[in-house]
Amino acid sequence: MKNWQETQELVAELRTRLGRGESVAWATVVSIQGSTYRRPGAKLLMAADGTLAGNISGGCLEQDVRERALEVLRAGQPACVHYDTGDVEDTLWGLGLGCNGQVDIFIQPVSPDTADWVEPLAQALDGNEAITVCTDLAGDASGQVRWARSGATDVTGLEDGVFCERLEPPPVVWVCGAGDDAMPLVALLASTGFRVAVLDHRPAFLTSVRFPAARQLEAVRPAEWPGPPTGNPSALVVVKTHTLQYDLEWVNQWIAAGARYIGLLGPRARRDEILAKVEPAQRDLVFGPAGLDLGGEGPEQVALSIVAEILAVYHQRPGGHLRDRLGTIH
């Protein structure tokens, strides 16, 4: 989900640079071993003036990658760089960061003459279908990029000198209610990689000034809403109109639509009043009061707890402390 958003943002920056006739270096994490900050598919774009966009580590690798990227731009040839972030003094990179991981990063030059893949990829990233982007890492085709719409079995990985990354379109979170406290929620949802649609019966609240990151703003009452578009099962929803009847109607609408998560803002007494009018078998679909128990107060902290809960439900995680997790983090 996050890789889709990051790739889309970097492709947009790439198009801007190419449109000005510039060449840039495009760096991608293609393989990891052990503990690393980012997973395969993380990307970094570097312009000839040294400007960086994107992220491939917690900041410890970027400076060295910048120097390698400048060499790639000067030579006009791609390169694959290996980093060992272990705590041994004679590691390949030699900085002994103590992360105990190894990272392979492929850096390729992209110029207006070699960027025929950029525009089609940008269009695909604006759509709603999963795609797989493949890059050749060796031989005469090194640096060649191609993409295709993904099948159900496509995975991200490196095999036979080709790195393929499966990109899943971000899920939509539907926010029903456009009051002032919805603004930090929508902004945080968008920044974490979700697409966000805001529904409200008050058109004056639904402006791009209030919700610049929202993908959709729709003025509609719950009884008039036709439902989510087809192909959008298991929706993620936050109901927060601050009107009891509208909240009840939205909850019932989304239960009927097969929502995976329905977060309901408000105290328990209000939730109980709404759930009393919901079929008993459907009540577990409603997460109310919405959010994880973070002790938050105020719109921004409440938004953080709700987004954390949505992420936990989306990834099927309990939302506990990472120190208590026995398996891998990712």
Helices and strands as residue ranges (DSSP letters): H 2-19, E 24-34, E 43-47, E 52-54, H 62-75, E 79-84, E 101-110, H 118-125, E 131-136, E 145-149, E 157-159, E 162-167, E 172-176, H 182-191, E 195-200, G 203-205, E 216-219, G 222-224, E 236-239, H 244-256, E 261-264, H 268-275, G 280-285, E 286-287, H 299-314, G 322-324
